[in-house]
Amino acid sequence: MSDIELANVSKSFGSVKVIDGLSLVVNSGELVVFLGPSGSGKSTLLRMIAGLETIDSGTLTIGGERSEHLAPGQRGVAMVFQNYALYPHMSVRENMAFGLQNIGMAGSEIERRVRDAARTLEMEELLERRPAQLSGGQRQRVAIGRAIVKEPKAFLFDEPLSNLDAALRVRTRVEIAELHQRIKVTMIYVTHDQTEAMTLADRIVVLNDRQIEQIGTPMEIYLRPASRFVAGFVGSPGMNFLQVEVTESDNSVARLADGTVVPLQVDHPGCGSYELGIRPEAIRVVVAGGGDHATTRATAGVVERLGERTLVYCTLRDGSELVAQDSGRSQVAPGDEIALSFDPSAVHLFDHKGLVYHAH
């Protein structure tokens, strides 16, 4: 196991800068997820660590060794790609052994490593099959096994589940989490899928526009986003944003455009215009006038029934739109007039300078 440290690294393709002065430490044995939209630089950053892209400036250290000038094969990392890239004419055993044969490893050691990897991945019965005889999830496990046999310092996963259907993605995601728990090797995992990030990561690195927006545990990222971008990007559906005013006469409340007053439990931000951010689960459908929290009236639009909960897409009296949550047995129907209750302990305020104020 090894830690990985990037110090002030940058990367450009021609005149286009894709990574700009980024620094990051991945601790030994950690599973860190790079999360961000397309074009945020997450895959490029992973390829820079792997040696598949050069680092224009800055330093890379893997396991205490300066590595930015080392060839990919000398860095002690193994990469698992979105495309399995298995040899169709070879068995699973042969696919897993091929890279070790190329470097002249003894046959007995190759066999031990292949057997150990197959046992770890619970695919011993698949060793004599060819890729065409495997499901998509099994092929991805072979690709992971091919990385495991190298006994690397770290694993690098580049959106490995993108080619799988929904059910297989869930199953393989669990398998990767279990694999990390068993072997405790440093892993970096790239995805644009926040569910993968939230369920797999020890820490998430949220990337946007060539730079790091926030680093934290999944729940730190979810509950205390460091920027409006993080607040809107993480969560499904995303955080609601509403224009509010905080007046000089009473900066303990925020006033929505429809006149609703929401108590604030944030540090006094001062008077002015803000965006109030609140997640759907912190806005509940209630009996009109009920509850201790601020309530407002809305019209229900789309009602999304998800079994354990119901999401209600609403329009407030001033035309603002938001998503609220009701119970799985919700009786709300499209077109209904409903009352909504805001939980002030879950309110965030975002100002025009990009500063965030969280509830205590």
FIBAGU-859345 format. One record per residue (C-alpha): residue in one letter; x, y, z. Coordinates in pm, 1 decimal, decimal comma, always signed. Example, Ala and Ser with C-alpha at 12.3 -4.5 7.8 and 13.67 -1.06 7.14 Angstrom:
REM residues 2
> A/+1230,0/-450,0/+780,0
> S/+1367,0/-106,0/+714,0
***
This chain:
REM residues 360
> M/+0,0/+0,0/+0,0
> S/+118,7/+350,5/-75,3
> D/+11,8/+706,9/-46,8
> I/-8,7/+921,0/-359,7
> E/+74,7/+1291,0/-350,1
> L/+19,4/+1545,7/-624,8
> A/+181,2/+1886,2/-567,4
> N/+80,0/+2183,7/-781,8
> V/+34,8/+1973,9/-1097,5
> S/-84,7/+2125,6/-1425,1
> K/-169,8/+1986,6/-1765,6
> S/-255,6/+2150,9/-2097,3
> F/-351,9/+2017,1/-2436,6
> G/-225,1/+2284,5/-2669,8
> S/-366,6/+2614,8/-2548,9
> V/-636,6/+2446,8/-2340,1
> K/-547,6/+2401,6/-1972,2
> V/-729,6/+2098,9/-1825,4
> I/-562,4/+2079,6/-1481,2
> D/-443,8/+2397,8/-1315,4
> G/-210,6/+2392,4/-1013,7
> L/-383,0/+2104,6/-834,8
> S/-254,3/+1952,8/-509,1
> L/-388,3/+1640,9/-338,4
> V/-282,7/+1361,8/-101,1
> V/-443,2/+1015,9/-120,1
> N/-358,1/+826,1/+197,7
> S/-230,8/+470,8/+194,2
> G/-518,2/+220,7/+191,1
> E/-780,4/+484,5/+111,8
> L/-1049,3/+460,1/-155,2
> V/-1076,5/+809,9/-302,0
> V/-1329,2/+895,2/-570,9
> F/-1274,1/+1170,0/-827,1
> L/-1624,1/+1303,4/-897,9
> G/-1720,5/+1569,0/-1147,5
> P/-1905,0/+1646,0/-1469,8
> S/-1770,4/+1566,6/-1815,8
> G/-1474,4/+1790,0/-1893,1
> S/-1383,9/+1855,9/-1529,0
> G/-1043,0/+1689,2/-1568,3
> K/-1099,2/+1380,8/-1351,2
> S/-994,4/+1117,1/-1607,7
> T/-698,5/+1327,9/-1721,9
> L/-583,8/+1353,2/-1360,2
> L/-606,6/+974,7/-1320,7
> R/-411,3/+920,5/-1642,5
> M/-143,1/+1160,8/-1516,8
> I/-102,6/+943,9/-1206,4
> A/-88,0/+631,5/-1422,3
> G/+170,3/+782,2/-1658,8
> L/-58,5/+771,2/-1960,9
> E/-50,4/+1152,7/-1975,0
> T/+253,7/+1365,2/-1901,2
> I/+256,1/+1616,8/-1616,4
> D/+350,0/+1958,6/-1754,1
> S/+450,3/+2099,6/-1415,4
> G/+438,1/+1997,2/-1051,1
> T/+534,3/+1670,6/-882,5
> L/+387,1/+1324,2/-830,8
> T/+500,0/+1102,1/-544,9
> I/+385,9/+738,8/-511,9
> G/+484,5/+551,9/-197,9
> G/+747,8/+813,8/-117,1
> E/+910,8/+794,8/-460,8
> R/+907,6/+1081,0/-710,2
> S/+722,4/+932,5/-1005,6
> E/+626,2/+1197,8/-1261,6
> H/+919,6/+1101,4/-1486,3
> L/+879,5/+723,1/-1449,5
> A/+733,2/+509,1/-1727,2
> P/+382,2/+371,4/-1655,6
> G/+514,6/+22,1/-1584,3
> Q/+759,2/+153,9/-1324,7
> R/+504,7/+339,6/-1110,9
> G/+362,3/+36,8/-933,9
> V/+0,8/+117,7/-1018,5
> A/-256,8/-86,9/-1208,2
> M/-538,4/+67,2/-1411,2
> V/-886,0/-73,3/-1476,7
> F/-1049,6/+88,2/-1778,0
> Q/-1407,8/+145,6/-1883,6
> N/-1336,6/-86,0/-2177,7
> Y/-1243,9/-433,5/-2048,6
> A/-990,6/-486,0/-2335,6
> L/-976,3/-864,9/-2287,2
> Y/-813,3/-1089,3/-2546,9
> P/-1105,5/-1285,5/-2698,3
> H/-896,7/-1588,9/-2798,5
> M/-755,9/-1633,9/-2445,6
> S/-914,6/-1793,3/-2142,4
> V/-971,7/-1595,6/-1824,0
> R/-658,9/-1757,4/-1678,8
> E/-452,9/-1658,4/-1981,7
> N/-586,2/-1302,7/-1983,9
> M/-491,7/-1258,3/-1620,3
> A/-148,0/-1416,4/-1665,0
> F/-50,8/-1243,0/-1990,4
> G/+101,1/-926,6/-1842,3
> L/+309,4/-1125,0/-1591,6
> Q/+437,6/-1358,2/-1866,1
> N/+551,2/-1055,8/-2064,8
> I/+783,3/-946,3/-1784,4
> G/+929,2/-1297,6/-1751,2
> M/+781,1/-1393,6/-1414,7
> A/+820,9/-1757,6/-1312,4
> G/+527,2/-1981,3/-1404,7
> S/+471,1/-2100,4/-1046,9
> E/+446,6/-1742,3/-920,0
> I/+207,4/-1648,6/-1202,5
> E/-15,2/-1944,1/-1116,9
> R/-18,8/-1849,1/-747,7
> R/-115,2/-1491,1/-824,6
> V/-387,5/-1590,1/-1070,5
> R/-533,6/-1838,5/-822,1
> D/-522,6/-1584,7/-538,1
> A/-689,3/-1316,6/-750,6
> A/-956,8/-1559,4/-871,3
> R/-1029,4/-1659,8/-513,3
> T/-1047,8/-1294,3/-403,1
> L/-1294,5/-1217,3/-682,5
> E/-1487,9/-1543,9/-637,2
> M/-1434,9/-1646,3/-1000,1
> E/-1229,9/-1965,1/-972,5
> E/-1488,8/-2155,6/-1175,3
> L/-1447,9/-1907,8/-1464,0
> L/-1073,9/-1951,3/-1521,9
> E/-1105,7/-2175,1/-1829,1
> R/-1381,2/-1973,4/-1998,1
> R/-1324,1/-1723,1/-2277,0
> P/-1458,7/-1365,4/-2268,2
> A/-1745,7/-1447,3/-2506,9
> Q/-1876,8/-1693,2/-2246,2
> L/-1890,4/-1428,8/-1971,7
> S/-2144,8/-1166,8/-1872,4
> G/-2049,7/-799,9/-1866,6
> G/-2004,2/-807,7/-1490,7
> Q/-1782,3/-1116,4/-1512,3
> R/-1566,7/-951,8/-1779,9
> Q/-1520,3/-651,4/-1556,7
> R/-1412,9/-881,3/-1274,1
> V/-1152,6/-1036,3/-1506,6
> A/-1023,6/-687,7/-1586,4
> I/-996,0/-618,9/-1212,8
> G/-826,4/-957,4/-1163,9
> R/-572,2/-871,7/-1431,8
> A/-486,1/-564,8/-1221,6
> I/-478,4/-756,9/-891,2
> V/-219,7/-1009,7/-1012,8
> K/+29,9/-726,3/-1058,1
> E/+13,5/-671,9/-680,2
> P/+34,9/-295,4/-735,2
> K/+86,8/-17,3/-485,0
> A/-243,7/+132,9/-597,4
> F/-543,1/+61,7/-821,6
> L/-676,6/+325,3/-1060,4
> F/-1035,3/+278,8/-1184,2
> D/-1151,0/+488,4/-1482,1
> E/-1534,2/+475,2/-1487,3
> P/-1524,7/+93,0/-1479,4
> L/-1902,3/+41,9/-1453,9
> S/-2016,2/+264,8/-1740,8
> N/-2071,3/-24,9/-1981,5
> L/-2287,3/-227,9/-1741,2
> D/-2664,5/-221,3/-1711,7
> A/-2825,9/-80,4/-1397,0
> A/-2853,7/-407,6/-1202,8
> L/-2496,6/-512,3/-1285,8
> R/-2365,2/-168,7/-1189,1
> V/-2513,3/-207,2/-841,5
> R/-2377,7/-559,9/-800,5
> T/-2028,7/-476,6/-929,6
> R/-2014,9/-160,0/-720,2
> V/-2073,9/-373,7/-410,5
> E/-1803,9/-615,9/-526,4
> I/-1550,0/-334,0/-561,6
> A/-1637,0/-206,7/-213,0
> E/-1597,3/-557,4/-70,2
> L/-1268,9/-601,4/-258,4
> H/-1130,6/-283,5/-102,1
> Q/-1236,8/-396,1/+243,5
> R/-1057,7/-728,7/+191,8
> I/-728,2/-615,0/+40,7
> K/-705,3/-258,6/+183,7
> V/-499,6/-131,6/-110,6
> T/-496,7/+234,6/-212,9
> M/-762,5/+295,2/-478,1
> I/-857,9/+596,9/-688,3
> Y/-1189,0/+568,8/-867,3
> V/-1314,2/+810,5/-1135,1
> T/-1686,0/+856,9/-1198,6
> H/-1950,3/+1114,4/-1286,8
> D/-2207,6/+901,1/-1101,2
> Q/-2264,5/+1046,4/-754,8
> T/-2428,5/+725,6/-628,3
> E/-2105,0/+538,6/-698,5
> A/-1908,5/+814,3/-526,3
> M/-2131,6/+825,4/-217,4
> T/-2138,8/+447,5/-169,2
> L/-1773,4/+364,6/-245,0
> A/-1558,8/+650,6/-121,6
> D/-1368,7/+702,9/+199,9
> R/-1327,2/+1055,7/+64,1
> I/-1461,3/+1231,2/-243,6
> V/-1266,0/+1484,1/-449,5
> V/-1518,1/+1702,1/-634,9
> L/-1363,1/+1847,2/-950,3
> N/-1494,6/+2131,7/-1160,8
> D/-1339,1/+2358,8/-1420,1
> R/-982,1/+2219,4/-1382,3
> Q/-970,0/+2253,6/-1005,6
> I/-1079,4/+2090,5/-679,6
> E/-1406,1/+2231,1/-542,4
> Q/-1410,4/+2025,0/-223,6
> I/-1252,9/+1722,1/-55,6
> G/-1439,2/+1537,9/+217,3
> T/-1620,0/+1226,0/+328,8
> P/-1942,8/+1150,7/+140,6
> M/-2161,1/+1296,1/+415,9
> E/-1940,8/+1604,0/+459,1
> I/-1981,3/+1672,3/+88,4
> Y/-2357,1/+1612,6/+107,1
> L/-2438,0/+1796,7/+428,9
> R/-2187,2/+2082,7/+417,3
> P/-2107,7/+2161,4/+52,5
> A/-1824,2/+2411,0/+14,6
> S/-1973,6/+2585,6/-289,0
> R/-2294,0/+2627,7/-482,2
> F/-2155,7/+2397,9/-751,8
> V/-2102,9/+2111,9/-504,6
> A/-2445,7/+2171,3/-350,1
> G/-2614,6/+2148,0/-688,3
> F/-2404,1/+1865,5/-832,1
> V/-2417,0/+1619,1/-540,2
> G/-2758,1/+1477,1/-456,9
> S/-3034,7/+1322,6/-662,9
> P/-3241,1/+1522,8/-716,8
> G/-3011,6/+1817,5/-655,4
> M/-3045,3/+2082,3/-388,5
> N/-3326,0/+2336,3/-428,8
> F/-3217,2/+2697,9/-474,6
> L/-3453,3/+2987,5/-398,0
> Q/-3394,0/+3361,1/-409,4
> V/-3432,0/+3517,2/-62,5
> E/-3378,4/+3847,5/+114,1
> V/-3225,6/+3896,6/+456,2
> T/-3325,4/+4237,1/+592,5
> E/-3128,9/+4463,0/+821,3
> S/-3418,8/+4477,3/+1066,5
> D/-3413,3/+4100,2/+1122,8
> N/-3122,1/+3894,1/+989,2
> S/-3242,0/+3585,9/+1177,1
> V/-3486,3/+3503,4/+897,7
> A/-3482,1/+3476,0/+519,1
> R/-3781,3/+3594,9/+321,1
> L/-3881,0/+3404,2/+5,9
> A/-4018,9/+3588,7/-295,6
> D/-4372,2/+3471,4/-206,3
> G/-4341,0/+3627,3/+141,2
> T/-4269,6/+3308,0/+334,6
> V/-4030,6/+3363,3/+624,8
> V/-3775,6/+3088,6/+695,4
> P/-3588,0/+3101,2/+1029,2
> L/-3209,8/+3097,3/+988,9
> Q/-2976,8/+2894,9/+1207,7
> V/-2666,5/+3017,2/+1023,3
> D/-2416,2/+3273,2/+1154,4
> H/-2556,8/+3620,1/+1087,5
> P/-2467,5/+3680,6/+723,8
> G/-2580,8/+4041,7/+709,9
> C/-2858,6/+4193,1/+505,1
> G/-2888,8/+4147,8/+130,1
> S/-2989,3/+3902,4/-141,3
> Y/-2893,3/+3535,3/-116,9
> E/-2975,0/+3199,2/-262,5
> L/-3127,9/+2969,2/-4,4
> G/-3025,1/+2608,0/-59,3
> I/-3225,6/+2321,6/+89,2
> R/-3245,7/+1954,4/-5,2
> P/-3576,7/+1790,1/-97,8
> E/-3586,1/+1575,3/+216,7
> A/-3578,6/+1894,0/+427,6
> I/-3899,2/+2022,0/+262,3
> R/-4195,6/+1812,5/+371,2
> V/-4554,7/+1804,5/+258,1
> V/-4766,3/+1888,5/+564,8
> V/-5119,8/+1966,4/+668,5
> A/-5168,6/+2338,5/+603,9
> G/-5064,1/+2536,1/+910,8
> G/-4921,4/+2229,4/+1084,0
> G/-4575,0/+2186,1/+1227,4
> D/-4334,0/+2423,7/+1394,9
> H/-4140,0/+2517,4/+1081,8
> A/-4212,7/+2784,6/+823,3
> T/-4480,7/+2675,7/+577,6
> T/-4568,3/+2796,5/+232,5
> R/-4827,3/+2704,2/-27,1
> A/-4748,7/+2534,7/-356,2
> T/-4904,7/+2353,0/-648,5
> A/-4795,7/+1994,9/-709,1
> G/-4674,4/+1908,2/-1055,7
> V/-4502,0/+1578,0/-1129,2
> V/-4532,2/+1325,3/-845,8
> E/-4250,4/+1070,8/-851,1
> R/-4323,5/+758,2/-646,8
> L/-4005,2/+575,6/-545,9
> G/-4146,1/+323,3/-299,4
> E/-3996,6/+434,9/+31,5
> R/-4047,8/+804,0/-47,9
> T/-4235,0/+1028,6/-287,8
> L/-4082,0/+1329,9/-460,7
> V/-4321,3/+1612,8/-540,4
> Y/-4215,7/+1871,0/-799,3
> C/-4384,2/+2193,7/-688,9
> T/-4444,3/+2550,1/-802,1
> L/-4467,4/+2822,1/-538,4
> R/-4709,6/+3113,8/-564,3
> D/-4440,5/+3339,1/-711,8
> G/-4354,4/+3083,2/-983,1
> S/-4040,7/+2944,0/-814,0
> E/-3995,1/+2570,2/-855,0
> L/-3865,0/+2318,4/-606,0
> V/-3873,2/+1949,0/-515,3
> A/-4022,1/+1838,0/-182,6
> Q/-4043,6/+1495,4/-21,2
> D/-4342,3/+1306,4/+113,4
> S/-4386,7/+955,3/+249,7
> G/-4400,1/+650,5/+27,7
> R/-4776,7/+635,1/+84,3
> S/-4829,2/+996,9/-19,5
> Q/-5177,4/+1087,2/-142,3
> V/-5057,8/+1396,8/-330,2
> A/-5166,3/+1410,7/-694,5
> P/-5061,1/+1645,9/-976,7
> G/-5249,5/+1975,0/-954,2
> D/-5312,1/+1953,8/-579,2
> E/-5267,4/+2263,2/-364,7
> I/-5032,0/+2160,5/-83,0
> A/-4849,8/+2310,1/+215,5
> L/-4473,8/+2271,8/+253,6
> S/-4264,8/+2288,4/+569,8
> F/-3897,6/+2395,0/+560,6
> D/-3651,4/+2249,6/+813,4
> P/-3436,8/+2549,8/+918,1
> S/-3159,3/+2321,8/+1046,0
> A/-3095,6/+2211,5/+685,6
> V/-3078,9/+2558,4/+527,8
> H/-2767,7/+2688,6/+348,7
> L/-2718,5/+3043,0/+221,5
> F/-2501,7/+3125,4/-80,4
> D/-2395,2/+3482,5/-148,2
> H/-2283,1/+3642,0/-473,6
> K/-1915,1/+3610,1/-371,5
> G/-1943,2/+3233,4/-348,3
> L/-1939,3/+3220,1/+31,7
> V/-2153,7/+2953,5/+197,1
> Y/-2331,9/+2983,8/+531,9
> H/-2437,5/+2653,8/+690,2
> A/-2684,2/+2588,8/+969,0
> H/-2518,3/+2526,1/+1306,0
***
